[in-house]
Amino acid sequence: MNSSNASRRDLATASTGTTSSSSWCGPGHLDLVGGPAANGQPFLDLAARHISSAERLAEVSPDSAFLLPAKAAQLIGSGLLARQGLRPALSAPEQVVGTAVAAQFGHQFSQVELLRQRAGELDMPTSRDSHILPSEAKTYLGTVRTLLAAAREVAGKLALFH
């Protein structure tokens, strides 16, 4: 697998999304990949399995049921990037996936970052925001199901970044 650092100048030449890709993220935040690493389908398939598993947990363990769709959202974002031959660099900030897909594909995909942030709140079990209600888990499940459907539609139209 060949990978090289995608610079801000290089990203400015891509035109697969809704905004200029120079606004996706900072220099050195995305790497170019090829071959099997540029296949977004496994990411989307795993996201679908996480959603399916979370549906069974929503009533009995809403916190766990939330973490699966939050991870699924990250997988959806990573799948869209992979489909273009991009992945987060090891040194990239945590929000790079959410930032990139929201910039490319619109406001709906800002949920990727919001779900990542909310999942982080659950890592502090003593915080007042560290619990999810069953209704909240179900709402997030619906949100991520919608993101997955949108990602599957968009993914078929994406080309590899050059």
N, C-alpha and C positions, 0 to 999 in steps of 0.2 A: 504494500500500500504506500503510495506516495502521498506525502502531505507537505504543505508549505504554509507559511503564515500568510493569511490574506490581509493585505494592508488596506488602509482607508482609501488610498488612491485606487486600488484594484476594485474594492467594493463599490466605488462610485460608478463603475462601468456596468454593473449588473442592473437589469431592469425587469426582474421577475415579480416585483411586488407593487404595492400601492404608493410607495414613497421612494425617494432616492435612497438607495442602500448605503450611501455615505452616512446616513443618520442612524444606522442600525446600532453601532457600537464603536468603541474606540479601536485604535490600531492594535493589532496583535490579539484581538479577542476571539477571532474565528480562524480556524485552520481549514485549508483545502484538503479534501480527501477524494479518493477515487476507488474504483473496483467495488467490492462488496460493502465497503464502508459508506458508499454513496447510495445505499438502498434504504429508503425510509420505511418500507413496508413492515419490517420486523418491529419497528418502534410503534407503529400504529396498531399492529396486531397485539402487542403486549399491553398497550393502553386499553384496548377493547377487553382483554382478559381482566385487567384491574377493575374496570368499570363493572363488569359482570360479577366479580367477587364482591365488590363493595355493595351492590344491590342486595345481596343476601345478608349483609351485616348492618344495614342502616338502622334497624330498630334495636338490635341487641347490643351493638357496639358502635355508636355513631362516630366516636373519635377515630376508631380504626377504619370505619367506612369512609370517613373524609380523607384520610391519608392516602388511600388507594387512588381516588380520583385526582388528588393533588399531584401524585406521582404520574398518573396517566396524562395530566395536562403537560407536564415537563416532557414526557415521552412524545406527545403529539408535536410539541414545538421542535424537539430534537429530530423527529421524523421528517418534518418539513425542511429543516436545514439539511439533513442528510440527503434528501432527494435532490438538493441543489449541489451536493458535494461539499457541504460545509459542516463543521462541528465546532463546539466551543473549545478554545485553546485551554490547556491545563491551567494557565495563569489568568484565565478570564474570570470576571466577577460572576457571582451566582446568578444574577439577573440577566445575563447575556442572552439566554435562549428566549425568555419572555420579551425582552426589548427588541430583539431581532424580528421575531414573528409578528409582534404588534406593529412594528414599523412597516413591515412588508405587506401584511394581510389585513390590517385594520383593527379597529377598536375591540372587536369581539375577541381577538387573540390577546388582548391585555389581561384577560382572565388567567393566562398561564402564569404571569408574574404575581398577580394577586393571590392565587391559590398557593404559590410557593411561599409567599410571605405569611399567609394564614397558617400553613403547615408549620412554619417556624415558631409561631406562637404556641402551638401545641407541645413543642419541645420543652416548654417551661411549665411544668405541671402545677406550680404554685401561683401562676399568673391568673388574673381574673378572666383573661381571654383564652384560657387553656382547655376549654371544653366546647364540644359541639353538640347541639341538640339534634335529635333524629330528623326534625323538619329541615334543619340547616344542611345536614348530610344529604338529604334527598334533593334539596335545591341545587347543591353543588354537583350532585350526580347528573341532574338534568343539564346543567351548564356544560359539563365535560362531555356528555353524550353529543350535545350540539356541536361542540368544538371538534370532536372526532369526525362527525359527518362532514363538517365544513373542510376539515383537513384532507379527508379522503377525496373530496371534490377538487380541491386546489392542487393536491399532490400530482394528480394526473396531467396537469397543465404545466408543471415546472420542468425546467431544463437544468442541466448541470451548469454551475458557474464556470466561466472560462476566464 
